[in-house]
Amino acid sequence: MPLIDLPDFADDLIAEFAARRTDRVDTPIIQPAEPFLDMAGEDLRRRIFLTESETGASLCLRPEFTIPVCLQHIETATGTPKRYSYLGEIFRQRREGGQEFYQAGIEDLGDRDIASADARAVGDAIAILNRLMPGKALSVTLGDQAVFEAVVQALGLPSGWQKRLIHAFGNMTQLETLLARLASPQPVTGLDPHALDFLTRGDEQGLVMHIDSTMQATGYSTNASRSPLEIARRLREKLVLSETRLDDEAFRILEEFLSLNVPLADASLALAGFADAAGLKLGTALERFDARVAALANAGVDAALIDYRAAFGRPLDYYTGLVFEVTVEGSAAVLVGGGRFDRLLTLLGAKDHIPAVGFALWLDRIETARAAR
């Protein structure tokens, strides 16, 4: 039995899902913890309620629906395209509100028309909120993980730095910390002088042998999760990252990109102008962005509701392209959050690549917004 009551608009929500020809699914409340710990992101990992099975397997109370729905899709070997909807309890530690609350949403799996599927997700989110909260003025913030990745790659940073910056996308505090380190590199400290000598000379084989002998001498090798070669390569990457400095022009370009905040109607032109001025080739990422803007217009979504913010991301690691949130105009409370997660199903074990996009509705926040005058 649920410990909390469904909101009184649940029937309207279910009717909206049915009208959009989604298949309603439910997933077990007890979930394997590993997929969330590996793929959901640091923000969610801190909030998960963890437990163990009698065999020692790590489990958790369901903290969100996207990963469980994708896992269930893979396990049932259901074909695509497929649209799922859900409405159920999730369990998550929160700074405000209860730890157990209802969430609903749509996951759109396997549609190869990326722009159209993205537009449908944004349009459905707005339309559902309009039904649940008639007369409330909505505001949509849209970002694009793929455009940010294209900018970072075009700047030619080492792959390790690219991964760090991409991982931090959406967390402006963390991103600013990384940029400060890139502007003023700090030397690696605490390294064994012999290891540092091998690294400086580029002698990987000598470093591997040194690490191996050290591990053997200390008895660490029997419990090590990484081989001497893996440790050597991690140390080399750490040294390269510590010595990398983002030149002033590249730093200015990245800061200029992150400062872009324009109405969606102006976003394509703003991004093209930025790329031309910076001399960056952003290729496919900009083409997909422009196609999404056109698809939103074709779907009848009011672009006046939407702002594009280049630095905007969402605190889940599995997003790959579109990210968006919907609020009531003038309020900071996020009522809907979603985005594209094209790599997630492959990482969860799907044999074929399955593009995917979806969104979740925060029902307790919607309930509060409905009650507000």
N, C-alpha and C positions, 0 to 999 in steps of 0.2 A: 504493500500500500504506500502511495506517495505521502510524504510528510507535509507537503504544501499543496494548496488547491490550484487547479488550472485557472488562468485568468478568464474573465467572463467573455472575452472575445475569441476564445479558442475555436468555436464553431465557425466563425467568420474566416479565421486563418486556415482551417482545414478546407473550407469551401474554395478559398483562393488557390490552395495547392491543387485541388481537384480540377479547377478550371484551367490550370496550367499543365494538365496531363502528366502529373508526377506520380510515381509509385510511392506510397507511404511505407516507410520502413521503421523498424525499431532495432536497437542493438543492445546487447547485454550491458547492464550497469557496471559489472566487474569486467575490466579489460586488461589485457597484457600491458604492462607499463612500458616495455622497451620501445615500441614505436613512438610514443609520446616523448620519452626521454631523449630519443635519438633525433626526432624530426620536428617537434612542435616549437622549439625555441626556448631560450632561457627564461623568459617572462612566465610562460605557462609551466615550465618544469618546477619553478619555485612554488607554484600554487596547487600542485597535484597532491591528492590524498593517496599515499602509497600503503600497500600491505603485501603479504606474502602468502602463497599457497602452502599446503602442508608439505609439499616437496621442495619448497624454497624458491619457487618461481616468483618473480617480481610482478605484482598486480597493482591496479589502481582503480579507484572509482572513476567512472567516465567523466573526463574533464571537458570534452567537446565532442562533436559528432562527426566531423569530416573524416578523421582517420578511421573510426569504427565503420562508417558507411563504406568507405573505400575497401577496407579489409573484407567486409561482408560481400561486396560486389565481386572481389577476386575469388573468395572461397566458394561462392555459388556459381562461378563461371558464367555469369550473365553477360550476354552480348551488349554491344554499344551501337549507337548512342542510347543513353539511358538517363532519365531524369528522376532523381529520388527526392522525396521530402521527408522531413522528420519533425517530431514534436515530443520532447521528453525532458526529463531532469538531467542536469549536469551538476557536478560537484567540484568546486574550485574555491580555494582560499581567496577572499577579496578584501580590499581595504574598506569598502563600503558595501552594505547589503549582506544578505544571507550567503551561507556557504553552499546551499542547495537551492537551485532555481531552475526555471524552465527556459529552454532555448528551442527555437524552431528554425528551419531553413530549407534550402534547396541545394542539392549537389547535381551539377550537369556534367555527365561523364561521356566522353567519346565524340563530341561534335567537332568535326575537323574544320568547320568554318569559325575560326577563332574570334574574329571581329564580331560576327553575329551573336555568338554565344556570350561574349563579354557584354554586349549591348543588352541582350536579353536579361542577364543577371542584374545589371544596374536598373533596367526598366522594371523588372519584376519587383525588386526591392522597394522602389519608389511607389509603384502602384499598390503594393500590399500595405505599405504604411499609410497611403492616402485613404484606403478603405478603413483601416483601423483607427485613423486619427483624422477624420474629415475636417478640412478647414485649417489644419496646422501647416504653417509654411516650413518646408524642408530645405536642408542644405546638404550638398554632397561634396565631399573632398575626394579627389581621385589622384592616385599616384601610379607609377609604373616601375616595377623592379627591373624589368628588362632594359629600359632606357638608362637607368642608373648604372647597371652592369656594363652597358655599351660605352658609356662615358669613361668609366674606370678603366676598361680594357683599352680604349683608344689612347689613354694617357701613357700606356706602356709601362705601368708599374709591374714589379715582379709578381708572379702568380700568388705568392703567399700574402702580399699586401692586398691584392685584388680580393682574395677570399675574405680577409679580415674586414675590409670596407663593405663588401657586399653583405657579409653576415650582420654588420651593424646597421644596415639600411633600415630606416624607420625609428631608430633610437638616436636622436640627435645628440644627446649627451655623450654617448659612447662614440659616435662618429666624430664629434669635435675633439674628443680625447685622442683618437687615432690620428686625426689630421695634425694635431699639435705635435705628436711624436714624429710624424713624417716631416714636418717643418723643421724640427730640432731633434735629430736622431740622438738616442742615448746608447752608449757603448754597452755591450754585454758584460755583465760582471759575474763573478763566482765560478768561472770556468776553470777546470783543471788546466794548469799551464801547458802540460804535455798535449792535452786535447786541443787547446787553442793553437799550439804550434802546428799540429797536423792540419787543422782547419785553415790556418793562414797560408800554409804551403799547398793547400788543395790536395793533400794526400789522403784520399778516402780509405784506401786499403789499410794504411798505417793506423788511421783513426779507428777503424773497425776492429783491428787486432788489439789496439790499446784498450778499447771499451770491453772487448771480450775477456781479456786477461784481468781487467779490474773486476768485472762481474764474477769471474771464476774465483778470484781471490777473496771476495767479500761474501760469496755464497748467494749473491743476488740472482744469479743466472737461473737457478731452479724455479724461482717464483716470478721471473720477469714476464711481463705481458708483451714486450717488444724485443725484437732481435737486436744484436749489436749494429747491424746494417741500418735498421730503421732508426735507431737512436742516433747514429752518425748523421743520417740525412736530416733528421729533425734539428740537430745542432747546427748543421750547415745552413739550413733554412733560417734558423734563428739569427745566425750571424749576418746573413744577407739582409734580412729584414731590419736588423739594428743599424746597418750601414747605409740603408736606402734613405735618400733625402729627396723630397718632392721639390723641384725647383720653383722659384717664385711665380713663374708664368703658369705652370701646371696647377699650383696651389690656387692662384687667382681664378683659373678656369673652373676648377672644381667648386670653389666657393660661389662663383657666379651661377653655375648650374643649380646648386642647392638653394639659391635664393629665389629661383623662378617660382612665382605664385601668380597665376593669371586665370581669368575666366576660360572655361574649356573652349569656347569659340575662338579664342586667341592663341590657344596652346600650340597648335601645329606650326603656326607662323613663328611663334616665339622660340620653339625648339629648333626649327630650321635656321633661324637667324643666329641663334647661339652656336649651333654646330658650324655654320659657315664662318662666323667671326673667330671661332676658336681653332678652325682648321681641323675639325674632327669628323671622321666618317662614321656615322652611327647607323647607316644602312638599314638592315631589316628591322631593327628596333623602332626607328622612326616610321617606316612603312606600316608596321603593325599598329603603331599609335594612330597614324592618320586614318587607317582603315577602321579602327574602332570608333573614332570621332564620326566618320561617315555613317557607320552602322547605327550609332546612337541616334543620329538625325533621321535615318531611314525608319528606325523603330518608333519615332515620334517622341523620344525622350527630350524634355525641355532642357536645352543646354544652359539656360540661364540659372538653373539650380546648381550647376556643377562648376567647381573650381579645380584647376590642376595645380598641384603643389609638388615640385620636383623632389623635395626632401621627404615627402610623405610615404610612409610604409606602415605595415601592421606587424605586431610582435609575434609572428609565427614564421618559423624558418622555411616552411615549405612553399611559400609564394614565389612565383616565377615571372609574372607579368603584371597585369592589372591588379591594383589594390584600391579599395574604396570604403568609405564609411558614410553613413547618413545620420544626421542629427536634426533636431528641430532648430530652425533658424534662431540664433542668439543663445543656444544652449550648448554646453560641452558634452552632454551625455550621449554616448554613441548608442543609437538604436539598432542599427544594422551595420555589420562589417563583413567584408568578403574580398574575394580576389581569385586569381588564376593560380593553379598548382599542377602544372603539366608534368613535373617529375615525380610527384608523390606516389602514384600507383605503381610505377616501375620500382621505386625504392621499397614499396611494401610487398613486392613479389609478383606483380603482373608480368606476364610473359611478353606482352605487346605494349608499345607506347600508347597511353590513353590520355589525351588532353582533357583538362578538367577545369571547371570554374564553379564557384558557388558563393553562398552568403548565409549568414546566421542572423536571426532576430533575437534581441535581448528582451524577453517578454516582460520582466519586472520593470525595466526602464520604460518600455512602451506603456505599461499600465500607469506608471507615475506621470508620464507625459500626457496621457489621455485625461487624467484627473486634474491636470494644471489648467488654470484659466488662461 
